[in-house]
């Protein structure tokens, strides 16, 4: 994870000082965004999440959200081969069944 984070930071465009409107990114919002994305897809590559960021601050916030989701056991990060892409998946052991029969 750390290697992918460093790579994304090195590729991120430098933020411009003359930028007038600064977007705020929160870990909570990124957690929501990632979980919502994983409702639509079974998996997402970490590189895809980082590539959607508009700058270094957003990459850092995405990384923090990923770490928090792993800590909460909401997601798992899998690297299937050495130097391969890191996949982010929902932790199937932590998803409650959708039982409407009660």
C-alpha positions as CSV (number, residue, x, y, z in Angstrom):
1,X,0.0,0.0,0.0
2,X,2.8,2.4,0.9
3,X,4.6,1.9,-2.4
4,X,1.4,2.6,-4.3
5,X,0.8,5.7,-2.2
6,X,4.3,7.0,-2.9
7,X,3.9,6.3,-6.6
8,X,0.6,8.2,-6.8
9,X,2.0,11.2,-4.9
10,X,5.0,11.4,-7.3
11,X,2.6,11.4,-10.3
12,X,0.2,14.0,-8.8
13,X,0.2,17.4,-10.4
14,X,1.6,20.2,-8.2
15,X,-1.2,22.3,-6.7
16,X,-1.2,25.8,-8.0
17,X,-0.7,28.7,-5.5
18,X,-3.0,31.0,-7.5
19,X,-6.0,28.6,-7.2
20,X,-8.9,30.6,-5.9
21,X,-11.4,27.9,-4.9
22,X,-10.0,25.1,-2.8
23,X,-11.9,21.9,-2.5
24,X,-12.1,20.3,0.9
25,X,-11.8,16.6,1.1
26,X,-12.7,14.7,4.3
27,X,-11.8,11.1,5.2
28,X,-15.5,10.5,6.0
29,X,-16.5,11.7,2.5
30,X,-13.9,9.5,0.8
31,X,-15.0,6.5,2.9
32,X,-18.5,7.1,1.7
33,X,-17.4,7.5,-1.9
34,X,-15.3,4.3,-1.8
35,X,-18.1,2.2,-0.2
36,X,-20.6,3.6,-2.7
37,X,-18.3,2.7,-5.6
38,X,-18.0,-0.9,-4.2
39,X,-21.8,-1.2,-4.3
40,X,-21.6,-0.6,-8.0
41,X,-18.5,-2.8,-8.7
42,X,-17.2,-5.9,-7.0
43,X,-13.6,-4.5,-6.9
44,X,-11.7,-1.3,-7.7
45,X,-8.0,-0.9,-8.3
46,X,-6.2,1.4,-5.8
47,X,-4.4,3.1,-8.8
48,X,-7.9,4.0,-10.2
49,X,-8.9,5.7,-7.0
50,X,-5.6,7.6,-6.9
51,X,-5.9,8.6,-10.6
52,X,-9.3,10.2,-10.0
53,X,-7.7,12.6,-7.4
54,X,-7.0,16.2,-8.5
55,X,-4.0,16.7,-6.3
56,X,-1.8,15.5,-3.5
57,X,-4.1,16.5,-0.7
58,X,-6.9,14.4,-2.2
59,X,-4.5,11.4,-2.7
60,X,-3.5,11.6,1.0
61,X,-7.2,11.7,2.1
62,X,-8.0,8.7,-0.2
63,X,-5.1,6.8,1.4
64,X,-6.3,7.6,4.9
65,X,-9.8,6.5,4.0
66,X,-8.5,3.2,2.7
67,X,-6.5,2.6,5.9
68,X,-9.6,3.4,8.0
69,X,-11.8,1.1,6.0
70,X,-9.2,-1.7,6.4
71,X,-9.0,-1.0,10.1
72,X,-12.8,-1.2,10.3
73,X,-12.7,-4.5,8.3
74,X,-15.1,-3.0,5.7
75,X,-12.7,-3.7,2.9
76,X,-9.7,-5.8,2.0
77,X,-6.7,-4.9,-0.1
78,X,-5.2,-7.7,-2.2
79,X,-2.1,-7.8,-4.3
80,X,-2.3,-11.0,-6.3
81,X,1.3,-11.0,-7.6
82,X,4.6,-9.2,-6.8
83,X,4.4,-5.6,-8.0
84,X,0.9,-6.2,-9.2
85,X,-2.1,-3.9,-9.0
86,X,-3.7,-3.6,-5.5
87,X,-7.4,-4.5,-5.6
88,X,-9.8,-3.1,-3.1
89,X,-12.8,-5.4,-2.3
90,X,-15.6,-5.3,0.2
91,X,-14.9,-7.7,3.1
92,X,-17.6,-10.3,2.5
93,X,-17.3,-11.4,6.2
94,X,-18.4,-8.0,7.3
95,X,-21.5,-7.5,5.1
96,X,-24.8,-8.1,6.9
97,X,-27.3,-10.2,5.0
98,X,-30.2,-8.3,3.5
99,X,-33.0,-10.2,5.4
100,X,-36.4,-8.6,5.0
101,X,-38.4,-11.6,6.3
102,X,-38.7,-10.4,9.9
